[in-house]
Amino acid sequence: MRLIIGLAIYRLLLPLLFLAAFPGWLVKMLRRGGLATRLGERAAIYARALKGEPRGATHLHAVSVGEAMLALKLIREWHGSDPTRRFVLATGTATGHAVATDAHLPNVRVTYSPLDFPGMVRRYLKHFEPTQIILVEGEAWPHLLLACRRRKLPVSLVNARLSPRSVARYLRFAAWIRPVFGMLDVLAIQDPEDAAIWQQLGIPAAKIHTTGSLKIDPGSGQPPTRRPGFQAILDALAGPGPARPVVLAASTHPGEESWIASAIRDAVPDALALIVPRHAERRTQVTAELASSGFKVVLRSALQDGHGSGGMGHEGHGRAAGDAATDLTPKAPACLVIDTTGELRDWTAHADVVIIGKSFLATGGQNPCEAILAGKPVVFGPHMENFQPLASHLLAAHAAFLATDPASLRDAIRHALDPAHAHPATTRATALLLRHHGATRRIVELLDDI
């Protein structure tokens, strides 16, 4: 009865929520180039003929860029044991769609996930006829789950996690949520202590499996790799003289760029700051804010990579990195803004210290795992809610450096650049990640049995 009443309320509210969110969503799609893609697929309108579609494939739903990258990681692992398996990767954002498309994985069709209106969900399922649907850290959409249950199509939620904020919200409405979560067939959780909460939310214990974190698992996928072209850029920008320490701010959010860059400059005046905004389309705003704080700024998209290929940025062609050396002299407060997509992982390998964005002036934090895998000391702020309990475990083990204000951030950067502090911290951080080793393989084996 609660499911029927809940669905009735949801169906009344969904159009209103869509109309309220549509203008902001449209602006984001314009900024991120989503309107140039097959955006009609969000409404389950497909240009491809059925004979060209991978009907009967395994479907993964990944809303954001981070989730799309996790889905790609899962697909790569799956292809290792079953290279002929076909996949459809459905994303919810233009940037996630771009990341999935640019991966060029074989036997993978990239599409947009349908909006959760009953007619759109039905058209999507009829068009593709998937064999199973896997939600990667994503929301459990009621109409999608209901349509899959009617078709006896299994739906799994993998790499599931519950932040303290979401736990409080879910438990408050647990009576209404249980019928929705109860339609899931498999739940793969990261930490065993979460099992009891998921049971309170309506998932039987028999459906819950502890696999470890797909995001944290260091045993699958490619680790951050140093690229000769990236090093050539850094060498050219650093100019002659002693090597300059490289401090990278990863996946920063509005307001953090100049705040963090100023702390880097104050901590180590000759450091080369690499700023990687979470969204590359903010390049103009980021450049203006850094310039107003007294920094010389070079955009990655305006540079060649040292092998003659231009960056992927807005200018369409790059100048040689050596031509920018006069912009960033060893005595100048210097910032290289990485405004290209898909390069953060390997830039991390070139850093001496990595500062985690969205953890200072915003809430949630970004992923510290790539930096840890690269053997880099990690600094983050007080807001790492999206990466709990990992962040707390790192601090408890003295495996990361915490900063709460400009003064403590300066101190943290200096400590992280000191080998006496950095080496023990990175060793302990790597040991913590090893607890999740093999999570990707365990998830694949679990899903293979469905």
KEMAR-594858 format. One line per field, with one value per residue (C-alpha): x, y, z; residue number from 1. Coordinates in Angstrom, 3 decimals. Each point is the difference from the previous one (the first is absolute). Layout:
% residues N
xx: [X | ...]
yy: [Y | ...]
zz: [Z | ...]
num: [NUM | ...]
% end
This chain:
% residues 450
xx: [0.000 | 2.816 | 1.577 | -3.245 | -0.480 | 3.670 | -0.037 | -3.117 | 1.687 | 3.210 | -1.893 | -1.651 | 3.261 | 2.313 | -1.228 | 0.204 | 3.528 | 0.991 | -1.366 | 1.765 | 3.334 | -0.150 | 1.370 | 3.072 | 0.551 | -0.229 | 2.623 | 2.342 | -0.477 | 0.770 | 3.183 | 1.174 | -0.824 | -2.805 | -2.346 | 2.344 | -0.561 | -3.060 | -1.887 | -3.319 | 1.070 | -0.810 | -3.604 | 0.603 | -0.085 | 2.581 | 1.363 | 1.655 | -1.899 | -0.705 | 2.184 | 2.995 | -0.626 | 1.545 | -3.273 | 0.356 | 3.084 | 0.989 | -0.974 | 1.837 | -1.501 | 2.517 | -1.317 | 3.122 | 3.570 | 1.322 | -2.618 | 0.648 | 3.682 | -0.918 | -2.277 | 2.856 | 2.238 | -2.588 | -0.392 | 3.764 | 0.171 | -2.962 | 1.510 | 3.119 | -1.937 | -2.686 | 1.274 | -3.079 | -2.537 | -1.972 | -0.752 | -2.125 | 1.288 | -2.745 | 1.092 | -1.940 | 2.293 | 1.767 | 3.416 | -0.685 | -1.105 | 3.215 | 2.225 | -1.771 | 0.148 | 3.663 | 0.950 | -0.705 | -0.526 | -0.982 | -3.553 | -1.231 | -2.900 | -0.147 | -3.399 | -1.839 | -2.076 | -3.701 | -1.800 | -2.102 | -3.350 | -1.917 | -0.277 | 3.683 | 1.085 | -2.204 | 1.384 | 3.554 | -0.554 | -1.864 | 2.725 | 2.941 | -1.524 | 2.841 | 0.784 | 0.784 | 0.409 | 2.774 | -0.256 | 3.463 | -0.257 | -3.147 | -3.469 | -2.639 | -2.628 | -3.491 | -1.436 | 3.131 | -0.035 | -3.704 | 0.241 | 2.936 | -1.865 | -2.972 | 2.379 | 1.791 | 3.183 | 2.573 | 1.273 | 3.127 | 1.450 | 3.784 | 2.572 | -2.867 | 0.848 | -1.879 | 1.299 | -1.086 | -2.228 | -1.731 | -0.456 | -1.880 | -2.158 | -0.750 | -0.846 | -2.391 | -1.993 | 0.856 | -3.625 | -0.431 | 3.439 | -0.092 | -2.368 | 2.295 | 3.306 | -1.719 | -0.267 | 3.804 | 1.247 | 3.629 | 1.748 | 3.823 | 1.179 | 3.449 | 0.134 | -1.647 | -1.162 | -2.471 | -1.934 | -2.248 | -1.085 | -0.841 | -2.116 | -1.913 | -0.588 | -1.725 | 2.698 | 0.082 | 3.318 | 0.213 | 0.219 | 2.813 | 3.621 | 3.125 | 2.465 | 2.173 | 0.196 | 0.148 | 1.285 | 2.791 | 1.048 | 3.636 | 0.280 | -2.080 | 0.323 | 3.008 | 1.837 | 1.030 | 2.850 | 2.634 | -0.210 | 3.122 | -2.085 | -1.285 | 3.518 | 1.181 | -2.663 | 1.055 | 3.690 | -0.640 | -2.203 | 2.379 | 2.863 | 3.699 | 1.297 | -0.871 | -3.054 | -3.213 | -2.364 | -3.301 | -3.143 | -3.215 | -3.503 | -2.331 | -3.630 | -0.426 | -3.335 | -0.927 | 1.927 | 2.637 | 2.427 | 1.391 | -0.403 | 2.154 | 2.442 | 0.654 | 0.733 | 2.429 | 1.765 | 0.250 | 1.226 | 2.618 | 0.520 | 1.780 | -2.525 | -1.779 | -3.731 | -2.083 | -3.676 | -2.463 | -3.578 | -2.693 | -1.719 | 2.292 | -2.563 | 0.717 | 3.409 | -0.814 | -1.295 | 2.918 | 2.557 | -1.540 | -0.054 | 3.595 | 1.179 | -1.742 | 1.966 | 3.268 | 0.734 | 1.412 | -2.328 | 0.526 | -2.818 | 0.814 | -2.381 | 2.235 | 3.102 | 1.368 | 0.895 | 3.615 | -0.648 | -1.531 | -3.648 | -2.169 | -2.045 | -3.691 | -1.103 | -2.004 | 2.602 | 0.283 | 3.776 | 2.883 | 3.197 | 3.190 | 0.531 | 3.349 | -1.743 | -1.762 | 3.165 | 0.250 | -3.489 | 1.015 | 3.513 | 1.483 | -0.574 | -3.570 | -3.070 | -0.956 | -3.156 | -0.569 | -3.761 | -0.839 | -3.168 | -0.091 | -2.141 | 1.294 | 3.581 | -0.185 | 1.035 | 3.339 | 0.736 | -0.239 | 3.030 | 2.067 | -0.938 | 1.993 | -3.112 | -3.703 | -2.644 | -3.537 | -2.637 | -3.549 | 1.213 | 0.630 | -2.683 | -2.556 | -1.444 | 0.771 | 3.623 | 1.516 | 1.740 | 3.445 | 0.653 | 1.794 | 2.489 | 0.581 | 0.463 | 2.578 | 1.887 | -0.669 | -0.649 | -3.588 | -1.358 | -3.721 | -2.391 | -2.694 | -2.719 | 0.671 | -3.512 | -0.141 | 3.083 | -0.813 | 1.081 | 3.193 | 0.858 | -0.403 | 2.103 | 2.750 | 0.103 | -0.115 | 2.972 | 1.923 | -0.127 | -1.244 | 0.322 | -3.023 | -0.376 | -2.894 | 1.101 | 2.711 | 2.566 | -0.442 | -0.033 | 3.376 | 1.368 | -1.459 | 1.613 | 3.397 | -0.309 | -1.179 | 3.041 | 2.328 | 1.081 | 0.228 | -3.764 | -1.070 | 1.506 | -1.577 | -3.352 | -0.063 | 1.059 | -2.852 | -2.498 | 0.917 | -0.468 | -3.526 | -0.909 | 1.228 | -2.908 | -2.234 | 2.252 | -2.029 | -3.327 | -0.474 | 0.489 | -2.362 | -2.722 | 0.400 | -0.213 | -3.103 | -1.724 | 1.077 | -2.107 | -3.225]
yy: [0.000 | 2.416 | -0.705 | 0.908 | 3.188 | 0.920 | -0.468 | 2.155 | 2.832 | -0.455 | 0.185 | 3.228 | 1.600 | -1.259 | 2.374 | 2.953 | -0.923 | -0.428 | 3.428 | 1.627 | -1.658 | 0.263 | 3.577 | -0.663 | -3.367 | 1.600 | 2.597 | -2.747 | -1.935 | 3.133 | 0.613 | -3.597 | -0.615 | -2.447 | 1.511 | -1.216 | -3.621 | -2.216 | 1.798 | -1.398 | -3.276 | 1.568 | -0.238 | -3.498 | 1.315 | -1.910 | 0.784 | -3.391 | -2.822 | -3.001 | -2.264 | 2.132 | -0.120 | -2.485 | -1.566 | -2.442 | 1.744 | 0.690 | 3.563 | 2.220 | 3.291 | 2.622 | 3.496 | 2.133 | 0.052 | -1.848 | -2.709 | -0.305 | -0.592 | -2.698 | -1.620 | -0.002 | -1.592 | -2.720 | -0.584 | -0.310 | -2.599 | -1.892 | 0.054 | -1.610 | -3.212 | 0.402 | 2.182 | -0.638 | 1.225 | 3.000 | 3.006 | 3.116 | 2.789 | 2.509 | 3.321 | 2.922 | 2.915 | 1.364 | -0.276 | -3.580 | -0.745 | 1.557 | -1.989 | -3.257 | 0.744 | 1.043 | -3.315 | -1.779 | -3.348 | -2.852 | -1.371 | 3.011 | 2.154 | 3.354 | 1.592 | 2.293 | -1.565 | 0.747 | 2.414 | -1.912 | 0.573 | -3.275 | 0.381 | 0.858 | -2.936 | -2.389 | 1.245 | -0.364 | -3.597 | -0.917 | 1.532 | -1.755 | -3.049 | -0.230 | -3.222 | 1.789 | 3.552 | 1.055 | 3.302 | 1.356 | 1.983 | 1.453 | 0.816 | -2.716 | 1.546 | -1.332 | -0.275 | -1.697 | -2.534 | -0.644 | -0.509 | -2.386 | -2.003 | -0.388 | -1.280 | -2.246 | 1.863 | -0.084 | 3.332 | 0.314 | 2.943 | -0.264 | 1.959 | 1.190 | 2.282 | 2.121 | 3.351 | 1.116 | 2.613 | -2.494 | -2.505 | 2.568 | 0.986 | -3.576 | -1.200 | 2.915 | -1.216 | -3.693 | -1.148 | 1.531 | -0.962 | -3.687 | -1.045 | 1.681 | -1.408 | -3.354 | -0.333 | -0.271 | -3.528 | 0.434 | 2.581 | 0.162 | 2.125 | 1.331 | -0.490 | -2.732 | 2.485 | 1.446 | -3.281 | 0.621 | 3.400 | -1.395 | -2.660 | 2.754 | 1.531 | -3.106 | -2.213 | -3.591 | -1.193 | -2.712 | 2.665 | 1.960 | -0.810 | 1.695 | 0.368 | 2.943 | 3.249 | 0.027 | 3.561 | -0.861 | -3.368 | 0.478 | -3.368 | 0.787 | 2.603 | 2.068 | 1.837 | 3.622 | 0.049 | 2.632 | 1.270 | 1.337 | 2.748 | 1.183 | 0.045 | 2.018 | 2.607 | 0.203 | 0.237 | 2.771 | 1.985 | -0.387 | 1.469 | -0.405 | -0.408 | -2.293 | -2.195 | 1.576 | -2.002 | -0.787 | 0.307 | -1.153 | 1.040 | -2.713 | 0.492 | 3.427 | 1.754 | 3.702 | 2.148 | -2.614 | 0.722 | 3.343 | -1.011 | -3.111 | 1.621 | 2.823 | -2.537 | -1.813 | 3.275 | 0.946 | -3.446 | -0.433 | 3.178 | -1.755 | -2.837 | -0.621 | -0.252 | -2.301 | 0.827 | -2.553 | 1.354 | -2.628 | 1.513 | 1.126 | 2.460 | 2.237 | 0.851 | 3.684 | 0.503 | -1.893 | 1.955 | 3.325 | -0.861 | -1.225 | 3.057 | 2.292 | -1.730 | 0.838 | -3.246 | -0.528 | -2.556 | -2.382 | -2.219 | -3.596 | 0.215 | 2.651 | -2.197 | -2.861 | -3.109 | -0.207 | -2.397 | 2.566 | -0.758 | 2.821 | -0.052 | -0.879 | 3.443 | 2.811 | 1.522 | -3.015 | 0.263 | 0.325 | 1.948 | -1.706 | -0.145 | 1.690 | 3.079 | 0.339 | -0.228 | 3.771 | 0.095 | -2.190 | 0.857 | -1.627 | 3.199 | 0.597 | -1.237 | -2.621 | -1.965 | -2.549 | -0.564 | -3.463 | 0.809 | -3.192 | -3.082 | -3.384 | 1.001 | 0.420 | -3.587 | 0.280 | 3.570 | -1.397 | -2.179 | 3.157 | 1.745 | 0.099 | 0.690 | -0.323 | 2.190 | -1.365 | 2.420 | 0.531 | -0.703 | 3.585 | 2.412 | -2.585 | -3.202 | -3.574 | -0.119 | -1.658 | -3.334 | -0.255 | -3.527 | 0.824 | 2.155 | -2.767 | -2.551 | 2.323 | 0.049 | 3.688 | 1.591 | 1.203 | 3.153 | 0.584 | 2.230 | -0.746 | -0.860 | -3.500 | -1.344 | -1.811 | -2.040 | -1.205 | -2.115 | 0.065 | 3.608 | -0.685 | -3.155 | 1.957 | 2.645 | -2.557 | -1.813 | 3.274 | -0.859 | 3.395 | 3.652 | 1.984 | 3.761 | 2.148 | 3.551 | 1.823 | -0.216 | -3.734 | -0.569 | 1.722 | -2.175 | -3.143 | 0.753 | 0.524 | -3.255 | -1.912 | 1.211 | -1.180 | -3.605 | -0.738 | 0.532 | -0.891 | -3.467 | -1.541 | 1.579 | -1.368 | -3.461 | -0.128 | 1.361 | -2.690 | -2.683 | 1.294 | -0.230 | -3.590 | -1.006 | 0.522 | -1.887 | -2.257 | 1.816 | 0.426 | -3.709 | -0.923 | 2.238 | -1.537 | -3.518 | 0.944 | 1.432 | -2.912 | -2.318 | 1.928]
zz: [0.000 | 0.845 | -3.400 | -1.770 | 2.017 | -0.295 | -3.772 | -0.288 | 1.914 | -2.000 | -3.302 | 1.079 | 1.105 | -2.772 | -2.766 | 2.392 | 1.055 | -3.639 | -0.974 | 2.949 | -0.791 | -3.794 | -0.455 | 2.157 | -1.642 | -3.460 | 0.932 | 1.175 | -3.232 | -2.022 | 1.979 | -0.236 | -3.638 | 0.709 | -2.561 | -2.752 | 1.078 | -0.431 | 2.730 | -1.190 | 1.573 | 3.393 | -1.181 | -1.463 | -3.565 | -2.044 | -3.452 | -0.455 | -1.662 | 2.213 | -2.143 | 0.935 | 3.736 | 2.479 | 1.093 | 2.873 | 1.426 | 3.591 | 0.949 | 2.455 | 1.199 | 1.126 | 0.623 | 0.458 | -1.312 | 3.035 | -0.302 | -3.750 | 0.718 | 2.525 | -2.571 | -2.525 | 2.603 | 0.551 | -3.749 | -0.500 | 2.763 | -1.474 | -3.485 | 1.452 | 0.603 | -2.660 | -2.888 | -2.145 | 2.552 | -1.219 | 2.182 | -0.091 | 2.228 | 0.771 | 1.496 | 1.429 | -0.835 | -3.072 | 1.644 | 1.030 | -3.568 | -1.361 | 2.360 | -0.906 | -3.740 | 0.059 | 1.632 | -3.333 | 1.685 | -2.347 | 0.141 | 1.992 | -1.161 | 1.828 | 0.452 | 2.382 | 2.744 | -0.448 | 2.269 | 2.504 | -1.716 | -0.575 | -3.787 | -0.415 | 2.145 | -1.982 | -3.337 | 1.286 | 1.125 | -3.185 | -2.180 | 1.628 | 1.735 | 2.565 | 1.836 | 3.259 | 1.286 | 2.337 | 1.859 | 0.838 | 3.222 | -1.543 | 1.132 | -0.032 | -2.279 | 0.856 | -3.527 | -1.320 | 2.832 | -0.377 | -3.783 | 0.441 | 2.631 | -2.348 | -2.684 | 2.523 | -0.885 | 2.842 | 1.351 | 2.136 | 1.908 | 0.296 | 1.976 | 2.168 | 2.842 | 2.506 | 1.186 | 3.486 | -1.644 | -2.291 | 2.842 | 2.079 | -2.968 | -1.062 | 3.497 | 0.457 | -2.998 | 0.348 | -0.073 | -3.467 | -1.295 | 0.951 | -2.813 | -2.557 | 1.244 | 0.503 | -3.796 | -0.305 | -0.647 | 1.080 | 2.165 | 0.078 | 2.922 | 0.799 | 3.771 | 2.105 | 2.641 | -2.538 | -0.322 | 3.003 | -1.324 | -3.437 | 1.668 | 1.798 | -3.434 | -1.280 | -1.530 | 1.325 | 1.396 | -2.678 | -2.715 | 1.683 | -0.868 | 1.326 | -2.873 | 1.023 | -1.931 | -3.787 | 0.280 | 2.422 | -1.412 | -1.098 | -1.724 | -3.084 | -2.691 | -0.971 | 2.795 | -0.582 | -2.512 | -0.690 | -3.583 | -1.725 | -1.592 | 3.366 | 1.420 | -2.999 | 0.769 | 3.641 | -0.893 | -2.511 | 2.353 | 2.917 | -1.996 | 0.822 | 3.510 | 2.898 | -0.286 | 1.216 | 2.212 | -1.697 | 2.116 | -1.679 | 1.085 | -1.297 | -1.063 | 1.528 | 0.326 | -0.217 | 2.431 | 0.775 | -2.837 | 1.155 | 3.659 | -0.446 | -2.440 | 2.476 | 2.725 | -2.321 | -0.802 | 3.674 | 1.018 | -2.750 | -2.063 | -2.871 | -0.330 | -3.269 | 0.709 | -2.203 | 0.307 | -1.386 | 0.152 | 0.309 | -3.043 | -2.830 | -1.370 | 3.012 | -1.475 | -0.579 | 3.532 | 1.529 | -2.047 | 0.987 | 3.708 | -0.018 | -1.934 | 2.481 | 2.760 | -1.757 | -1.831 | -3.462 | -1.605 | -2.896 | -1.279 | -0.835 | -2.969 | -1.545 | 0.107 | -2.014 | 1.958 | -1.009 | -2.886 | -2.318 | 0.796 | 1.208 | 3.167 | 0.019 | 1.083 | -1.441 | -2.293 | -2.272 | -0.311 | 2.401 | 0.200 | 1.061 | 3.746 | -0.408 | -1.342 | 3.346 | 2.081 | 0.096 | 1.557 | 2.916 | 1.067 | 3.092 | 1.990 | -1.146 | 1.903 | -2.532 | -0.812 | -2.715 | -0.346 | -1.322 | -1.945 | -2.049 | 0.597 | 1.079 | 0.895 | 3.782 | 0.741 | -1.793 | 1.097 | 3.523 | -0.714 | -0.636 | 3.258 | 3.221 | 2.088 | -0.834 | 1.623 | -0.227 | -1.273 | 1.243 | 3.518 | 1.137 | -1.224 | -1.151 | 1.426 | -0.991 | -1.096 | -3.057 | -0.445 | 1.665 | -1.251 | -3.254 | 1.876 | 2.537 | -2.783 | -1.534 | 3.306 | 0.632 | 3.387 | 0.260 | 1.616 | 0.460 | 1.888 | 2.577 | -2.544 | -1.292 | 0.563 | -3.338 | 0.887 | 3.458 | 1.742 | -2.119 | 0.907 | 3.716 | -0.280 | -1.792 | 2.725 | 2.809 | -1.543 | -0.588 | -3.689 | -1.231 | 0.960 | 1.200 | -0.474 | 1.173 | -0.811 | -2.011 | 2.795 | 0.534 | -3.765 | -0.296 | 2.788 | -1.554 | -3.373 | 1.629 | 1.956 | -3.060 | -1.953 | 2.787 | -0.757 | 3.729 | 0.259 | -3.534 | -0.328 | 3.139 | -0.903 | -3.547 | 1.206 | 2.513 | -2.538 | -2.511 | 2.662 | 0.675 | -3.679 | -0.176 | 2.244 | -3.038 | -2.383 | -2.299 | 0.473 | -3.755 | -0.647 | 2.848 | -1.444 | -3.465 | 1.423 | 1.952 | -3.065 | -2.171 | 2.170 | -0.631]
num: [1 | 2 | 3 | 4 | 5 | 6 | 7 | 8 | 9 | 10 | 11 | 12 | 13 | 14 | 15 | 16 | 17 | 18 | 19 | 20 | 21 | 22 | 23 | 24 | 25 | 26 | 27 | 28 | 29 | 30 | 31 | 32 | 33 | 34 | 35 | 36 | 37 | 38 | 39 | 40 | 41 | 42 | 43 | 44 | 45 | 46 | 47 | 48 | 49 | 50 | 51 | 52 | 53 | 54 | 55 | 56 | 57 | 58 | 59 | 60 | 61 | 62 | 63 | 64 | 65 | 66 | 67 | 68 | 69 | 70 | 71 | 72 | 73 | 74 | 75 | 76 | 77 | 78 | 79 | 80 | 81 | 82 | 83 | 84 | 85 | 86 | 87 | 88 | 89 | 90 | 91 | 92 | 93 | 94 | 95 | 96 | 97 | 98 | 99 | 100 | 101 | 102 | 103 | 104 | 105 | 106 | 107 | 108 | 109 | 110 | 111 | 112 | 113 | 114 | 115 | 116 | 117 | 118 | 119 | 120 | 121 | 122 | 123 | 124 | 125 | 126 | 127 | 128 | 129 | 130 | 131 | 132 | 133 | 134 | 135 | 136 | 137 | 138 | 139 | 140 | 141 | 142 | 143 | 144 | 145 | 146 | 147 | 148 | 149 | 150 | 151 | 152 | 153 | 154 | 155 | 156 | 157 | 158 | 159 | 160 | 161 | 162 | 163 | 164 | 165 | 166 | 167 | 168 | 169 | 170 | 171 | 172 | 173 | 174 | 175 | 176 | 177 | 178 | 179 | 180 | 181 | 182 | 183 | 184 | 185 | 186 | 187 | 188 | 189 | 190 | 191 | 192 | 193 | 194 | 195 | 196 | 197 | 198 | 199 | 200 | 201 | 202 | 203 | 204 | 205 | 206 | 207 | 208 | 209 | 210 | 211 | 212 | 213 | 214 | 215 | 216 | 217 | 218 | 219 | 220 | 221 | 222 | 223 | 224 | 225 | 226 | 227 | 228 | 229 | 230 | 231 | 232 | 233 | 234 | 235 | 236 | 237 | 238 | 239 | 240 | 241 | 242 | 243 | 244 | 245 | 246 | 247 | 248 | 249 | 250 | 251 | 252 | 253 | 254 | 255 | 256 | 257 | 258 | 259 | 260 | 261 | 262 | 263 | 264 | 265 | 266 | 267 | 268 | 269 | 270 | 271 | 272 | 273 | 274 | 275 | 276 | 277 | 278 | 279 | 280 | 281 | 282 | 283 | 284 | 285 | 286 | 287 | 288 | 289 | 290 | 291 | 292 | 293 | 294 | 295 | 296 | 297 | 298 | 299 | 300 | 301 | 302 | 303 | 304 | 305 | 306 | 307 | 308 | 309 | 310 | 311 | 312 | 313 | 314 | 315 | 316 | 317 | 318 | 319 | 320 | 321 | 322 | 323 | 324 | 325 | 326 | 327 | 328 | 329 | 330 | 331 | 332 | 333 | 334 | 335 | 336 | 337 | 338 | 339 | 340 | 341 | 342 | 343 | 344 | 345 | 346 | 347 | 348 | 349 | 350 | 351 | 352 | 353 | 354 | 355 | 356 | 357 | 358 | 359 | 360 | 361 | 362 | 363 | 364 | 365 | 366 | 367 | 368 | 369 | 370 | 371 | 372 | 373 | 374 | 375 | 376 | 377 | 378 | 379 | 380 | 381 | 382 | 383 | 384 | 385 | 386 | 387 | 388 | 389 | 390 | 391 | 392 | 393 | 394 | 395 | 396 | 397 | 398 | 399 | 400 | 401 | 402 | 403 | 404 | 405 | 406 | 407 | 408 | 409 | 410 | 411 | 412 | 413 | 414 | 415 | 416 | 417 | 418 | 419 | 420 | 421 | 422 | 423 | 424 | 425 | 426 | 427 | 428 | 429 | 430 | 431 | 432 | 433 | 434 | 435 | 436 | 437 | 438 | 439 | 440 | 441 | 442 | 443 | 444 | 445 | 446 | 447 | 448 | 449 | 450]
% end
